[in-house]
Amino acid sequence: MKRFKQYLLDMDGTIYLGGRAIDGAAEAVEKMRRNGKVLFLTNNTSASRDFYVQKLHALGFTATKEEIFTAGNAAAVYIKNHYADAKVFLLGTPSLCREFEEYGITLEEESPDLAVVGFDTTLTYGKLAKLCGFIRRGIPYIATHPDINCPTADGYIPDVGSITALIEASTGRKPDCVCGKPNAVMARAVEALTGAKGKDVAMIGDRLYTDMRFAADNGFYSVLVLSGEATQADLDASGIKVDRVVRSVAEFAE
């Protein structure tokens, strides 16, 4: 525990499951805070950082808005670094729109310079059709994250990866950039935000192809928790190298 300057914590499946905190997770997070800094990291761009702060508080965790970082935030940072003055057509929820505006990004419905696809649970056919029209015209096009499905209490629902597959079928184009875990855009944004990199950073999560691939591809120490999606059998079959496997985040903090 004392070797790490920064802890990156996935949320659902890692510190809570749906509406229930995983046993010992809140205490484990506080132990991490006594050794280094904590950043809650998620690919879900349908909700704001304020939403996650409220949810974490309700489940017994302490967290500030500055300790939450989503793939939407990573996309906003990427846009500011690479398309500073671009007018953006955003396929996203009202909360993601507000987050982009907090970064000083100009949103545009009619004549955008850049298209961005987020996890839009308010999606309409008209908005999707308009987006595909802009993409066919050749403007740059990025996605906030690659997840195909999002788990819910009632099962899986289509996530950004499903929407970009639809867009590709219609327009023939894949995103020019995908920002969330496991991609380097997210890693570089986290490093710039925290000042920590490499094995000074512990990535703790339950998903192999986002959390563990993110750690492996970007040089972070990887901790797979078996409290969520992945099983030991999944890991054995994946070919992904993981630094440590634990039953839960509480076990890691012991």
Phi and psi in degrees as GROMACS dihedral restraints (atoms count N, CA, C in turn):
[ dihedral_restraints ]
;  ai    aj    ak    al  type     phi  dphi    fc
    3     4     5     6     1   -76.8    20    10
    4     5     6     7     1    -9.9    20    10
    6     7     8     9     1   -79.2    20    10
    7     8     9    10     1   -15.1    20    10
    9    10    11    12     1  -101.2    20    10
   10    11    12    13     1   137.0    20    10
   12    13    14    15     1   -89.7    20    10
   13    14    15    16     1   -26.9    20    10
   15    16    17    18     1  -138.9    20    10
   16    17    18    19     1   132.3    20    10
   18    19    20    21     1  -111.1    20    10
   19    20    21    22     1   125.0    20    10
   21    22    23    24     1  -103.9    20    10
   22    23    24    25     1   120.4    20    10
   24    25    26    27     1  -116.3    20    10
   25    26    27    28     1   114.3    20    10
   27    28    29    30     1   -62.6    20    10
   28    29    30    31     1   161.3    20    10
   30    31    32    33     1  -108.1    20    10
   31    32    33    34     1   -77.9    20    10
   33    34    35    36     1   -65.3    20    10
   34    35    36    37     1   124.3    20    10
   36    37    38    39     1    93.8    20    10
   37    38    39    40     1   -14.7    20    10
   39    40    41    42     1  -111.6    20    10
   40    41    42    43     1   -50.8    20    10
   42    43    44    45     1  -113.8    20    10
   43    44    45    46     1   -17.5    20    10
   45    46    47    48     1  -147.3    20    10
   46    47    48    49     1   160.8    20    10
   48    49    50    51     1  -122.3    20    10
   49    50    51    52     1   108.0    20    10
   51    52    53    54     1    61.0    20    10
   52    53    54    55     1  -111.5    20    10
   54    55    56    57     1  -106.9    20    10
   55    56    57    58     1    21.5    20    10
   57    58    59    60     1  -131.6    20    10
   58    59    60    61     1   129.9    20    10
   60    61    62    63     1   -69.4    20    10
   61    62    63    64     1   141.2    20    10
   63    64    65    66     1   -71.1    20    10
   64    65    66    67     1   138.4    20    10
   66    67    68    69     1   -52.8    20    10
   67    68    69    70     1   125.4    20    10
   69    70    71    72     1    81.6    20    10
   70    71    72    73     1    -1.5    20    10
   72    73    74    75     1   -68.3    20    10
   73    74    75    76     1   -41.8    20    10
   75    76    77    78     1   -62.0    20    10
   76    77    78    79     1   -41.7    20    10
   78    79    80    81     1   -65.6    20    10
   79    80    81    82     1   -37.9    20    10
   81    82    83    84     1   -63.3    20    10
   82    83    84    85     1   -41.1    20    10
   84    85    86    87     1   -63.3    20    10
   85    86    87    88     1   -39.0    20    10
   87    88    89    90     1   -66.6    20    10
   88    89    90    91     1   -35.6    20    10
   90    91    92    93     1   -62.5    20    10
   91    92    93    94     1   -40.1    20    10
   93    94    95    96     1   -62.4    20    10
   94    95    96    97     1   -42.1    20    10
   96    97    98    99     1   -61.8    20    10
   97    98    99   100     1   -30.5    20    10
   99   100   101   102     1   -72.4    20    10
  100   101   102   103     1   -17.9    20    10
  102   103   104   105     1  -104.1    20    10
  103   104   105   106     1   -31.6    20    10
  105   106   107   108     1  -159.0    20    10
  106   107   108   109     1  -151.6    20    10
  108   109   110   111     1  -108.5    20    10
  109   110   111   112     1   154.9    20    10
  111   112   113   114     1  -119.0    20    10
  112   113   114   115     1   136.7    20    10
  114   115   116   117     1  -134.2    20    10
  115   116   117   118     1   120.6    20    10
  117   118   119   120     1   -82.7    20    10
  118   119   120   121     1   124.0    20    10
  120   121   122   123     1  -121.6    20    10
  121   122   123   124     1   127.1    20    10
  123   124   125   126     1  -142.5    20    10
  124   125   126   127     1   147.7    20    10
  126   127   128   129     1   -83.6    20    10
  127   128   129   130     1   -14.6    20    10
  129   130   131   132     1   -69.7    20    10
  130   131   132   133     1   118.3    20    10
  132   133   134   135     1  -109.5    20    10
  133   134   135   136     1    13.8    20    10
  135   136   137   138     1   -83.2    20    10
  136   137   138   139     1   -17.0    20    10
  138   139   140   141     1  -123.2    20    10
  139   140   141   142     1   157.3    20    10
  141   142   143   144     1   -88.3    20    10
  142   143   144   145     1   168.2    20    10
  144   145   146   147     1   -62.5    20    10
  145   146   147   148     1   -36.6    20    10
  147   148   149   150     1   -60.6    20    10
  148   149   150   151     1   -39.4    20    10
  150   151   152   153     1   -60.4    20    10
  151   152   153   154     1   -45.1    20    10
  153   154   155   156     1   -67.8    20    10
  154   155   156   157     1   -36.4    20    10
  156   157   158   159     1   -59.4    20    10
  157   158   159   160     1   -46.5    20    10
  159   160   161   162     1   -63.3    20    10
  160   161   162   163     1   -41.2    20    10
  162   163   164   165     1   -65.5    20    10
  163   164   165   166     1   -44.2    20    10
  165   166   167   168     1   -62.8    20    10
  166   167   168   169     1   -43.0    20    10
  168   169   170   171     1   -60.2    20    10
  169   170   171   172     1   -42.2    20    10
  171   172   173   174     1   -63.9    20    10
  172   173   174   175     1   -26.8    20    10
  174   175   176   177     1   -94.8    20    10
  175   176   177   178     1     4.6    20    10
  177   178   179   180     1    97.6    20    10
  178   179   180   181     1     8.6    20    10
  180   181   182   183     1   -97.1    20    10
  181   182   183   184     1   153.6    20    10
  183   184   185   186     1  -100.2    20    10
  184   185   186   187     1   137.6    20    10
  186   187   188   189     1  -162.8    20    10
  187   188   189   190     1   146.8    20    10
  189   190   191   192     1  -112.7    20    10
  190   191   192   193     1   163.9    20    10
  192   193   194   195     1   -58.4    20    10
  193   194   195   196     1   -34.8    20    10
  195   196   197   198     1   -70.2    20    10
  196   197   198   199     1   -14.7    20    10
  198   199   200   201     1   -95.6    20    10
  199   200   201   202     1     6.7    20    10
  201   202   203   204     1  -111.0    20    10
  202   203   204   205     1   134.3    20    10
  204   205   206   207     1  -142.0    20    10
  205   206   207   208     1   121.9    20    10
  207   208   209   210     1  -109.5    20    10
  208   209   210   211     1   167.8    20    10
  210   211   212   213     1   -61.8    20    10
  211   212   213   214     1   -27.2    20    10
  213   214   215   216     1   -65.4    20    10
  214   215   216   217     1   -39.7    20    10
  216   217   218   219     1   -64.7    20    10
  217   218   219   220     1   -41.2    20    10
  219   220   221   222     1   -61.4    20    10
  220   221   222   223     1   -40.5    20    10
  222   223   224   225     1   -64.5    20    10
  223   224   225   226     1   -40.8    20    10
  225   226   227   228     1   -63.1    20    10
  226   227   228   229     1   -42.6    20    10
  228   229   230   231     1   -61.8    20    10
  229   230   231   232     1   -43.8    20    10
  231   232   233   234     1   -60.7    20    10
  232   233   234   235     1   -43.3    20    10
  234   235   236   237     1   -62.9    20    10
  235   236   237   238     1   -44.4    20    10
  237   238   239   240     1   -63.4    20    10
  238   239   240   241     1   -32.2    20    10
  240   241   242   243     1   -81.4    20    10
  241   242   243   244     1   -30.1    20    10
  243   244   245   246     1  -117.1    20    10
  244   245   246   247     1   -20.4    20    10
  246   247   248   249     1  -137.9    20    10
  247   248   249   250     1    56.5    20    10
  249   250   251   252     1   -54.3    20    10
  250   251   252   253     1   -39.7    20    10
  252   253   254   255     1  -107.7    20    10
  253   254   255   256     1    13.8    20    10
  255   256   257   258     1   -71.2    20    10
  256   257   258   259     1   144.2    20    10
  258   259   260   261     1   -91.9    20    10
  259   260   261   262     1   128.5    20    10
  261   262   263   264     1  -112.4    20    10
  262   263   264   265     1   128.9    20    10
  264   265   266   267     1   -91.0    20    10
  265   266   267   268     1   115.9    20    10
  267   268   269   270     1  -110.8    20    10
  268   269   270   271     1   120.8    20    10
  270   271   272   273     1   -89.4    20    10
  271   272   273   274     1    97.4    20    10
  273   274   275   276     1  -163.7    20    10
  274   275   276   277     1   167.8    20    10
  276   277   278   279     1   -71.4    20    10
  277   278   279   280     1   162.8    20    10
  279   280   281   282     1   -55.7    20    10
  280   281   282   283     1   -35.2    20    10
  282   283   284   285     1   -68.2    20    10
  283   284   285   286     1   -36.7    20    10
  285   286   287   288     1   -69.1    20    10
  286   287   288   289     1   -37.3    20    10
  288   289   290   291     1   -58.8    20    10
  289   290   291   292     1   -43.9    20    10
  291   292   293   294     1   -63.9    20    10
  292   293   294   295     1   -39.2    20    10
  294   295   296   297     1   -62.8    20    10
  295   296   297   298     1   -42.8    20    10
  297   298   299   300     1   -61.7    20    10
  298   299   300   301     1   -41.8    20    10
  300   301   302   303     1   -66.0    20    10
  301   302   303   304     1   -31.2    20    10
  303   304   305   306     1   -63.9    20    10
  304   305   306   307     1   -27.6    20    10
  306   307   308   309     1   -83.9    20    10
  307   308   309   310     1     0.4    20    10
  309   310   311   312     1    81.9    20    10
  310   311   312   313     1    20.1    20    10
  312   313   314   315     1   -86.3    20    10
  313   314   315   316     1   133.8    20    10
  315   316   317   318     1   -87.9    20    10
  316   317   318   319     1   122.1    20    10
  318   319   320   321     1   -93.3    20    10
  319   320   321   322     1   139.5    20    10
  321   322   323   324     1  -139.8    20    10
  322   323   324   325     1   130.4    20    10
  324   325   326   327     1   -95.6    20    10
  325   326   327   328     1   -20.9    20    10
  327   328   329   330     1  -115.4    20    10
  328   329   330   331     1   -39.9    20    10
  330   331   332   333     1  -133.7    20    10
  331   332   333   334     1    65.3    20    10
  333   334   335   336     1   -78.5    20    10
  334   335   336   337     1   158.8    20    10
  336   337   338   339     1   -97.3    20    10
  337   338   339   340     1   -15.7    20    10
  339   340   341   342     1  -150.6    20    10
  340   341   342   343     1   140.2    20    10
  342   343   344   345     1  -110.8    20    10
  343   344   345   346     1   138.0    20    10
  345   346   347   348     1  -130.1    20    10
  346   347   348   349     1   130.7    20    10
  348   349   350   351     1  -109.4    20    10
  349   350   351   352     1   116.6    20    10
  351   352   353   354     1  -111.0    20    10
  352   353   354   355     1  -177.1    20    10
  354   355   356   357     1   -81.9    20    10
  355   356   357   358     1    93.6    20    10
  357   358   359   360     1  -100.1    20    10
  358   359   360   361     1    97.3    20    10
  360   361   362   363     1   -78.0    20    10
  361   362   363   364     1     0.0    20    10
  363   364   365   366     1  -109.2    20    10
  364   365   366   367     1    19.2    20    10
  366   367   368   369     1   -58.9    20    10
  367   368   369   370     1   136.9    20    10
  369   370   371   372     1  -120.7    20    10
  370   371   372   373     1   157.0    20    10
  372   373   374   375     1   -62.5    20    10
  373   374   375   376     1   -39.6    20    10
  375   376   377   378     1   -59.6    20    10
  376   377   378   379     1   -41.7    20    10
  378   379   380   381     1   -68.0    20    10
  379   380   381   382     1   -39.1    20    10
  381   382   383   384     1   -65.3    20    10
  382   383   384   385     1   -42.8    20    10
  384   385   386   387     1   -62.8    20    10
  385   386   387   388     1   -41.1    20    10
  387   388   389   390     1   -63.5    20    10
  388   389   390   391     1   -43.9    20    10
  390   391   392   393     1   -57.9    20    10
  391   392   393   394     1   -47.7    20    10
  393   394   395   396     1   -61.3    20    10
  394   395   396   397     1   -34.4    20    10
  396   397   398   399     1   -62.4    20    10
  397   398   399   400     1   -44.1    20    10
  399   400   401   402     1   -63.7    20    10
  400   401   402   403     1   -41.0    20    10
  402   403   404   405     1   -66.5    20    10
  403   404   405   406     1   -38.1    20    10
  405   406   407   408     1   -62.6    20    10
  406   407   408   409     1   -30.0    20    10
  408   409   410   411     1   -73.3    20    10
  409   410   411   412     1   -12.1    20    10
  411   412   413   414     1   100.5    20    10
  412   413   414   415     1     8.9    20    10
  414   415   416   417     1   -69.1    20    10
  415   416   417   418     1   152.6    20    10
  417   418   419   420     1   -56.1    20    10
  418   419   420   421     1   149.5    20    10
  420   421   422   423     1  -144.7    20    10
  421   422   423   424     1   121.2    20    10
  423   424   425   426     1  -125.9    20    10
  424   425   426   427     1   158.5    20    10
  426   427   428   429     1  -119.3    20    10
  427   428   429   430     1   146.5    20    10
  429   430   431   432     1   -72.0    20    10
  430   431   432   433     1   -32.0    20    10
  432   433   434   435     1  -164.1    20    10
  433   434   435   436     1   166.7    20    10
  435   436   437   438     1   -98.1    20    10
  436   437   438   439     1    -4.0    20    10
  438   439   440   441     1   -56.7    20    10
  439   440   441   442     1   131.0    20    10
  441   442   443   444     1   -79.6    20    10
  442   443   444   445     1   -40.4    20    10
  444   445   446   447     1  -129.0    20    10
  445   446   447   448     1   153.7    20    10
  447   448   449   450     1  -116.2    20    10
  448   449   450   451     1   126.9    20    10
  450   451   452   453     1   -74.6    20    10
  451   452   453   454     1   140.0    20    10
  453   454   455   456     1  -133.9    20    10
  454   455   456   457     1   174.5    20    10
  456   457   458   459     1   -62.5    20    10
  457   458   459   460     1   -22.9    20    10
  459   460   461   462     1  -103.1    20    10
  460   461   462   463     1    11.1    20    10
  462   463   464   465     1   114.3    20    10
  463   464   465   466     1  -167.4    20    10
  465   466   467   468     1   -86.6    20    10
  466   467   468   469     1   145.2    20    10
  468   469   470   471     1  -127.3    20    10
  469   470   471   472     1   154.4    20    10
  471   472   473   474     1   -61.0    20    10
  472   473   474   475     1   134.0    20    10
  474   475   476   477     1  -113.0    20    10
  475   476   477   478     1  -167.8    20    10
  477   478   479   480     1   -56.8    20    10
  478   479   480   481     1   -41.2    20    10
  480   481   482   483     1   -59.0    20    10
  481   482   483   484     1   -33.4    20    10
  483   484   485   486     1   -70.2    20    10
  484   485   486   487     1   -38.9    20    10
  486   487   488   489     1   -68.5    20    10
  487   488   489   490     1   -41.1    20    10
  489   490   491   492     1   -68.5    20    10
  490   491   492   493     1   -29.5    20    10
  492   493   494   495     1   -65.8    20    10
  493   494   495   496     1   -39.8    20    10
  495   496   497   498     1   -63.7    20    10
  496   497   498   499     1   -44.4    20    10
  498   499   500   501     1   -62.4    20    10
  499   500   501   502     1   -40.8    20    10
  501   502   503   504     1   -63.4    20    10
  502   503   504   505     1   -41.3    20    10
  504   505   506   507     1   -62.2    20    10
  505   506   507   508     1   -33.8    20    10
  507   508   509   510     1   -83.6    20    10
  508   509   510   511     1   -39.0    20    10
  510   511   512   513     1  -110.0    20    10
  511   512   513   514     1   -17.8    20    10
  513   514   515   516     1    82.0    20    10
  514   515   516   517     1     6.6    20    10
  516   517   518   519     1  -115.6    20    10
  517   518   519   520     1   137.4    20    10
  519   520   521   522     1   -92.2    20    10
  520   521   522   523     1   162.4    20    10
  522   523   524   525     1   -60.1    20    10
  523   524   525   526     1   143.6    20    10
  525   526   527   528     1   -71.6    20    10
  526   527   528   529     1   -24.3    20    10
  528   529   530   531     1  -153.7    20    10
  529   530   531   532     1   139.0    20    10
  531   532   533   534     1  -119.1    20    10
  532   533   534   535     1   126.5    20    10
  534   535   536   537     1   -94.8    20    10
  535   536   537   538     1   -33.7    20    10
  537   538   539   540     1   -77.8    20    10
  538   539   540   541     1  -179.6    20    10
  540   541   542   543     1   -52.8    20    10
  541   542   543   544     1   136.9    20    10
  543   544   545   546     1   -97.2    20    10
  544   545   546   547     1    19.0    20    10
  546   547   548   549     1   -79.4    20    10
  547   548   549   550     1   156.8    20    10
  549   550   551   552     1   -65.4    20    10
  550   551   552   553     1   -26.9    20    10
  552   553   554   555     1   -56.9    20    10
  553   554   555   556     1   -45.5    20    10
  555   556   557   558     1   -64.3    20    10
  556   557   558   559     1   -43.6    20    10
  558   559   560   561     1   -62.6    20    10
  559   560   561   562     1   -45.2    20    10
  561   562   563   564     1   -65.8    20    10
  562   563   564   565     1   -36.3    20    10
  564   565   566   567     1   -65.6    20    10
  565   566   567   568     1   -41.2    20    10
  567   568   569   570     1   -65.1    20    10
  568   569   570   571     1   -43.3    20    10
  570   571   572   573     1   -62.3    20    10
  571   572   573   574     1   -42.5    20    10
  573   574   575   576     1   -64.9    20    10
  574   575   576   577     1   -36.5    20    10
  576   577   578   579     1   -72.4    20    10
  577   578   579   580     1   -40.5    20    10
  579   580   581   582     1   -99.0    20    10
  580   581   582   583     1   -24.3    20    10
  582   583   584   585     1    78.7    20    10
  583   584   585   586     1     5.1    20    10
  585   586   587   588     1  -111.6    20    10
  586   587   588   589     1   149.8    20    10
  588   589   590   591     1  -153.9    20    10
  589   590   591   592     1   171.6    20    10
  591   592   593   594     1    61.4    20    10
  592   593   594   595     1  -145.2    20    10
  594   595   596   597     1   -76.1    20    10
  595   596   597   598     1     1.2    20    10
  597   598   599   600     1   -75.2    20    10
  598   599   600   601     1    -9.8    20    10
  600   601   602   603     1  -111.2    20    10
  601   602   603   604     1   128.1    20    10
  603   604   605   606     1  -105.4    20    10
  604   605   606   607     1   122.6    20    10
  606   607   608   609     1  -100.3    20    10
  607   608   609   610     1   117.9    20    10
  609   610   611   612     1  -115.5    20    10
  610   611   612   613     1   119.8    20    10
  612   613   614   615     1  -161.9    20    10
  613   614   615   616     1   174.7    20    10
  615   616   617   618     1  -112.2    20    10
  616   617   618   619     1    -3.0    20    10
  618   619   620   621     1  -110.0    20    10
  619   620   621   622     1   133.8    20    10
  621   622   623   624     1   -73.1    20    10
  622   623   624   625     1   -47.2    20    10
  624   625   626   627     1   -90.0    20    10
  625   626   627   628     1     0.7    20    10
  627   628   629   630     1  -115.2    20    10
  628   629   630   631     1   -68.6    20    10
  630   631   632   633     1   -63.8    20    10
  631   632   633   634     1   -52.4    20    10
  633   634   635   636     1   -75.0    20    10
  634   635   636   637     1   -37.2    20    10
  636   637   638   639     1   -65.4    20    10
  637   638   639   640     1   -37.6    20    10
  639   640   641   642     1   -57.8    20    10
  640   641   642   643     1   -47.1    20    10
  642   643   644   645     1   -65.7    20    10
  643   644   645   646     1   -46.7    20    10
  645   646   647   648     1   -63.0    20    10
  646   647   648   649     1   -43.8    20    10
  648   649   650   651     1   -74.6    20    10
  649   650   651   652     1   -20.0    20    10
  651   652   653   654     1  -117.1    20    10
  652   653   654   655     1    12.4    20    10
  654   655   656   657     1    79.1    20    10
  655   656   657   658     1    15.6    20    10
  657   658   659   660     1   -87.5    20    10
  658   659   660   661     1   157.4    20    10
  660   661   662   663     1   -73.1    20    10
  661   662   663   664     1   129.9    20    10
  663   664   665   666     1  -108.1    20    10
  664   665   666   667     1   132.9    20    10
  666   667   668   669     1  -126.7    20    10
  667   668   669   670     1   111.6    20    10
  669   670   671   672     1   -92.5    20    10
  670   671   672   673     1   123.6    20    10
  672   673   674   675     1   -99.4    20    10
  673   674   675   676     1   137.9    20    10
  675   676   677   678     1   -95.6    20    10
  676   677   678   679     1    26.2    20    10
  678   679   680   681     1   -93.7    20    10
  679   680   681   682     1    -4.7    20    10
  681   682   683   684     1  -127.2    20    10
  682   683   684   685     1  -118.9    20    10
  684   685   686   687     1   -74.9    20    10
  685   686   687   688     1   -52.6    20    10
  687   688   689   690     1   -80.1    20    10
  688   689   690   691     1   145.1    20    10
  690   691   692   693     1  -109.9    20    10
  691   692   693   694     1   169.4    20    10
  693   694   695   696     1   -60.5    20    10
  694   695   696   697     1   -38.3    20    10
  696   697   698   699     1   -63.5    20    10
  697   698   699   700     1   -39.2    20    10
  699   700   701   702     1   -60.4    20    10
  700   701   702   703     1   -43.9    20    10
  702   703   704   705     1   -62.6    20    10
  703   704   705   706     1   -46.8    20    10
  705   706   707   708     1   -59.7    20    10
  706   707   708   709     1   -34.0    20    10
  708   709   710   711     1   -86.0    20    10
  709   710   711   712     1   -11.4    20    10
  711   712   713   714     1   -82.9    20    10
  712   713   714   715     1   -30.3    20    10
  714   715   716   717     1    79.7    20    10
  715   716   717   718     1     3.0    20    10
  717   718   719   720     1   -85.0    20    10
  718   719   720   721     1   132.1    20    10
  720   721   722   723     1   -86.3    20    10
  721   722   723   724     1   126.8    20    10
  723   724   725   726     1  -119.9    20    10
  724   725   726   727     1   137.6    20    10
  726   727   728   729     1   -72.9    20    10
  727   728   729   730     1   -36.2    20    10
  729   730   731   732     1  -151.0    20    10
  730   731   732   733     1   142.2    20    10
  732   733   734   735     1  -120.9    20    10
  733   734   735   736     1   129.2    20    10
  735   736   737   738     1  -135.0    20    10
  736   737   738   739     1   159.6    20    10
  738   739   740   741     1   -68.8    20    10
  739   740   741   742     1   -35.3    20    10
  741   742   743   744     1  -157.8    20    10
  742   743   744   745     1   168.7    20    10
  744   745   746   747     1   -63.6    20    10
  745   746   747   748     1   -29.2    20    10
  747   748   749   750     1   -64.3    20    10
  748   749   750   751     1   -39.1    20    10
  750   751   752   753     1   -65.6    20    10
  751   752   753   754     1   -39.6    20    10
  753   754   755   756     1   -60.6    20    10
  754   755   756   757     1   -37.6    20    10
  756   757   758   759     1   -82.6    20    10
  757   758   759   760     1    -7.0    20    10
